[in-house]
Amino acid sequence: MDCFTWNQNINFEVDASLKTVDVVFDVDLTCFETYKVFVSEEEIKCEDDKVWQGSFWRNVTPTNTIVRETFSNLTSGVDYHIAIRPGDKRCTDCLKDLSNPKCKGCVCHIKNFAISPALVESNVLKSPEVTNSYLTVLLGVTFSIVAVLLLLLVIVAFRRRHNLRNRDPNMQSFVCESSTSSSGHLMEDLSIRNSPLLVSFLYSRDCLQHIQVVEALAQFLRINFGVDVLLDVEQEHEIIINPEGWVQSLVDCSSRSNKKIIIIESEGAVKRQWARQQGESLKSTSDHLDSLFMYGLSAITSDLTRASSDYDHLLVLRFPYTPTVYVLDHIVPNRRYLIPDHLSDLYHSLFQSAELNIQSSQGLVEQWQQSPSYMDLVHALKEMEKITTDNPNYLDEYLFKE
C-alpha cells in the first residue's frame, strides 16, 4: 500500500473578518484511521515529541477523502504553523526515522499561514472627515426611524384603547391573561438566555470505575468551566418516574439554546451500538440506569442528518483507555476530544464566542491542572487504565446479551 501522498495537497481558507481558518487536506481512507493536526504561533518541528504530547493538537477521524478542520479565535498579523501527520499508533515512533517498514506513509507535513491585519482593520482605517460624515448620516437616519416608530406606537396605543372600550367586558379578562402569559414566556426566555451553559452527559455505564471517571469529568466541568451539568446519578428520582421522558429531555436542545450534549465514546458504548445494529441487545449485570444510554443514542440517531452534522450541540469525548478501534457510527464523525489532552479544545467548542488565543488557552490549562477536580479526574483515569491493562477483556464481566 502506497500511502506517501496522503496529504500532499494542504490548503487554507482564511476568513480575516471572523479570524478563522479552514485547513483542508486530502487523505487516503485505506492508509490510516486517524490524523493529528497541531496549530501553533511558534515554529514547530514534526520530530519534536513535545508537540504531540501537549494539549493543543486535534485528533481527526476522516469519513471522506477530503478533510476540513476549522480553527477559530486566531490573532490577526500572526504567522501560524500547522503540522499534520497520521495519528495511528504504529506512527508514534516514526517521527524521527521513517526507515522502518512499519513507518511507511507516516509522513508529517508543516504549512504556514497568516491572517492579514489590513483586512481586519480596513473598516476603521478611514480619515476623520469620512468618519464624521458617515456618523452624521447614520445619526440622521437613526433619529428619523425612531421618530416614525414613536408615531406608530402612539397610533397603535390609541386604537387599542378605543377597541378595548367598545369590546365585550367578558373579553377584557382574556386580553389581560394573554398579556400576562406572553410576559411570562418572555421572562422565561430571558432567564434561560442568562443562565449558565447546560451540559448533559450521555454515556454507557460500562463498569463502576468508568462511571467514576465520567462523574469526575462532570465535576471538573462544573467547577472549572462554570457550566450546569445534567447527569443521571443526580436525577434518579426523576428517572424512576419517567425514564424515557427524562432521556428525551436529556438529548433535546430545541427548548434551550445554551445547551450541549456530551457523548462518551467508550468500549461498552460502541459494543452496545454494534449489537443494536445486529438486532441484539447488551445489558449490564446489575445497573438499574443501564438502559438510559441506548434510549438516548436511539433518539439522537433517529435523525441521521442531525447526528452526523450537528457539531454545534453534539460533542463526542474519549478517554485514553478506550482502544481506537471502538468508534460510534453516525455521530459527528470528524471530531473527537481525547480527555484530558483536549480540554482546551473542548472549552473552545462549548463556548464558541470566547475569544481565546493559544497563549490564553495554555494559561487556562495550567490553571486547570492545579485544581483538585483535575487531580481527581486524572486519578480516576489512572485507576481505570490499570483495570484495562490488567484485564483487557474486563467488559465481558459486566455486559451480556439478552
Sequence and secondary structure as in RCSB ss.txt:
>XXXX:A:sequence
MDCFTWNQNINFEVDASLKTVDVVFDVDLTCFETYKVFVSEEEIKCEDDKVWQGSFWRNVTPTNTIVRETFSNLT
SGVDYHIAIRPGDKRCTDCLKDLSNPKCKGCVCHIKNFAISPALVESNVLKSPEVTNSYLTVLLGVTFSIVAVLL
LLLVIVAFRRRHNLRNRDPNMQSFVCESSTSSSGHLMEDLSIRNSPLLVSFLYSRDCLQHIQVVEALAQFLRINF
GVDVLLDVEQEHEIIINPEGWVQSLVDCSSRSNKKIIIIESEGAVKRQWARQQGESLKSTSDHLDSLFMYGLSAI
TSDLTRASSDYDHLLVLRFPYTPTVYVLDHIVPNRRYLIPDHLSDLYHSLFQSAELNIQSSQGLVEQWQQSPSYM
DLVHALKEMEKITTDNPNYLDEYLFKE
>XXXX:A:secstr
   TTTTS EEEEEETTTTEEEEEEE  TTT S EEEEEESS   TT HHHHHSS EEEE  SSSEEEEEE S  
TT EEEEEEEE SGGGTT SS   SGGGTT   EEEEEE  HHHHHTTT   HHHHHHHHHHHHHHHHHHHHHHH
HHHHHHHHHHHHHHHTS HHHHHHHHHHHHHHHHHHHHHHHHHHS  EEEEE     HHHHHHHHHHHHHIIIII
  EEE GGG HHHHHH HHHHHHHHH  TT SSEEEEEE  HHHHHHHHHHHTT  EEESS TTTTHHHHHHHHH
HTSHHHHHH TTTEEEEE TTS TT   SSSSTT BEETTTTHHHHHHHHSTT    HHHHHHHHHHHHTSHHHH
HHHHHHHHHHHHHHH TTGGGGTEEE 
